[in-house]
Amino acid sequence: MLSERWDGSKGLRREVATPLDGRDRIQVLKRIAYIAASSSLARNRAEVAAQTQIDLLNFGKVNAREALLETARFYGILVPTEEGWEFVHRTVHDFLAASYWVETGGFAAVKHHTWTARTAYAACLMSDATEIFKAALRAPDGLPVAAEMLSNGAPMSASAVAEALQDYFSRVGLAAAHRVPGSKAVTASLSTDFIRGANSRLLDRLVDAYSKRRAKVTDASLAYCLLELKERGLKLDYVTYDALKTGFLNEGLIFNVLGQGSVELREMSPAVLR
């Protein structure tokens, strides 16, 4: 939208003093976002960064402050203040910074991550974020990043994600699944339900993996995946459902997820109409 479609969709024609187009302005904002650790930064620091990027774009004489003021009027993301410049939206700030970090190769060179939203967004922009996801789950403060990666559909190996989640929830007190002998119900709970934020394709793949790894931890995780798919109005694919039937040998089995709901295995059959 910043690149070109906003004005077109609104039928706007703007009077501008600089030759920068939307893509150029995004590049300027990315560089400034990357160097700004907080939402605000000094006027000189922002304008020097802007001038550096403008010069790399090989324009003639373009005044950085003028370009920034135009961008502020158009988009309202980076705006002037009495002390300098400020990003209005923290999420957009972190995303622009993460984009610059990935595009310049800096993120790929990091050996020890700090587990922040910026790291999560950068991971989501990678072609394969599997190792970062695994590292986040191993880190004491990495869970919010892992959750953000799941909810934003970071590209990852489903089998590796299944194993990493199993390792995480295998820690003492993080997962429970109990079935009374003779009962057709399993009661399951996880210490946190961030697994439900995964996209539907990954949820299906996790069900497939956990159907073949029968244990309290995997049964609990599987229950959360099934309940989330049910609440989205979705079914499993045929291969996954066959694995589920083989793993549990009882299509009438019910998973009760504590405090959240229940799902019967046969409800998730692709052959059952919604």
N, C-alpha and C positions, 0 to 999 in steps of 0.2 A: 504493500500500500504506500509506503514511503517512496518507492521508486518512481511510480508513474500513475498508478490507477486511481489514487485518491482524487486528484484534481479532475481527471477524466470522468470519474463517476459522478462528480458534483457539477460538472460543466464549468469549472473555474479556469480562469486565465490570470496568472499572477504576474505582476510587474516585479522583475528582479534586477538587481544591480550586478550580480555575479553570474558567470556562465555555468555554475554547478547544477547538475541535474540531481534527481532523487538518489540515484546510486552513489554519486559522488558524496552527497551529504551523509549517507549511511556510513561510508568509509571513514569520514571525519568523525562521526559520532562514535564509531567503534573504537577508534584510537583513543579518544578522550575517555570513553567508558573504561577502557582497560587500565589506564594510568590512575584513574580515580578510585581509591580504596573505599571512600565514603561517597555519599550522594552529592557532596559539594566539593568544589576545588577552587583554588585561587584563579583570578582573572588571567594573570599572565601565563600560568601553567596551562590552562585550557587553550588559550589563544596560540601559544607556541606549538602545542600538539596539533591544533587545527592547521596552522601554517605549514608544519612539516608534512602533513598528509596532502594538503592542497598542492604543495610543491611536487610531491611524488606523482600527482595526477597530471603534471606537465601543463598546467594552465599558465597564462602570462601573469601579470600582476593582479592578484586577487587578495583583497584585504581579509584576513582571517576573522576579525571582529565583525565585519559586515556580513560575511558568510554565516557566522554563527547567529547573528541577529535575524537574518532571513530564515534560517532553519528553525529558530525558536518561534517565529511568527507562524510558520507553516505547520509545524508538527507539535510544538509544546512539550518536547521530551527533555531537552536541555535548555534551561531558561536562565536569563541573567538575574543576579541578585545584587544587593549592595556590596557584598564581599567578593563576588566573582560569578561563578556559574553553578547551577544545581540541576541534577537529574530529578525529575518529578516522580517517576515510577521506578521503584527499586528493581522490580522484576525485569523491566525492559533494560535498565542499566546493566544488570548482571548478564542478561542474554547478549547484549551488544558486546560486552567485554569478553564473554566466553567465545563469541564468534571470532573476534580478533585474535584471541589466544590460540584457537585451533588453526585458523587460517595462516598465521605466521609461524606455525610449527612449535611454538613455545609450550603448549600443553603436552604434546607428545614427548617432550624432553623431561617432563617432571618425574622425579623418582619417588618423592614422598608427598602425597597430596594433603592439602587442608580440606576438610570436609564441609564445604560451603555450597550455597546455591550456585555460585559461579562454576564450581567444579562439576556439579551435577549437569548444568546446561552444556558445558564443554564436552562432557562424556557423551551426552545425547547427540552431539554433532559429529562424533567420531564414526568411522565405518564399522568398528567393532569395539563395543564398550564392555565386553565380558569381564576382562581382568580388573577393570576399575570397579565394577559392581561387586566382584568377589572381595576385593580389598576393602571396599566400603563396609561390607557386612562383617569383616574381621575387625575393623577398627572400633574402638569404644564409642566414638562420636560419629560414626559413619552412617547410622541408620537413616537419618533424614535424606541423605544423598541417594542411598539405595532406593528409598521410597520414591524420590523424585524421578529417578531413572526409570523405574517401573511405570509410573503414571505418565511419563512423557514418551514411552515406547522406544527407549534407547535400543539400538541394534545389538542383540546379544544372543549367544548360543543357548537355546532352551534347555538342553541337557545340563549345561554348566550352571545355569541359573537354578534349576531344580536341585542340583547337588549342593550349591552354595546355600540355598534356603534351608535345605535339610540340615546341613551342618549348623546353621545359625539357630534354628529352632530346637536343635538337639541339646542346647545348653540347659542346664538345670532350671526347671520352673517356667520355661517359655512355651511349652506345648503339652497338651493332654488330650487323650482320646480313650473313652471307656465304653465297653459294651457288656451289659449284663448277660451272662450265659442264658441262651434261649430267647433273648430279646432280638427284635429286628431293628433296633435303634442303636446308633452310636452317638454318644455325646462328645463333642469336640470343642476345644478352645485353644486359642493362641494368645500370647501376651500382647500382641499388636496385630491389627488386620491389614497392614499395608500391602500384603500380597493381593488384596482385592483390587488394588489400583492398576494391576497389570492389564495390558490390552487383551482382547478376547482370544486372539490367536495363541498368545503365550499361555493364557489360562488353560486352554485346551491341551497344549503340549505338556503343561505341568500335570494335568489330570492323567494323561497317558503315562508319564514317567512314574507318578506316585501309585498308579494302579499296579505297577510291577514291583514296588518296593514296600511291601506291607510292614508297617511299624506304626507305633503310636504317633510319632512325629509326622510321618507322611500321610497317615489317615486324617490327622487334624488339618494339615495343609490342603489336602485334597477336598475336604469338606468345605473349606472357605472358597476354594476355586469353583466348586460346583454351585454353591449358593450364589456367588456373584454372577456366574453365567445365567443361572435361573432368573435372577432379578433383572438381568439385561434382556430377558426374553429370548435367550439363545439356547441352542442344543449343541451337543458334542458332535464331532464328525464321526463317521462310521467306524474308522479304525480305532479311534480313542474309546468309543463306546464298547467295542468288542474287547478291548483291553480291560475296561472297567468291569464288564461282566465276568471275564475270566479271573480277574483278581479277587472279586468278592462273592461270586457264585450265588448271588441272591439279588435279583433286580428289585425286590421289594424292600431292600435295606434302606433305612432312613438315617440321614445325618442331621443331628440337632446341633447347631452352632450356638453356643451359649450367648444369650442376649441378642441374637441377630436373626435367627430364623431356622428353617429346616428345609431339607430337600430329599426327595426319594430318588434312588438311582434311576428307576425307569422313567422318571420325568425328563431325564436328560437324553433319552434315546432320540436319534434323528428321525426315527420312524413314527414318533408320537407327535401329533399335531399340537400346535400351541393353543 
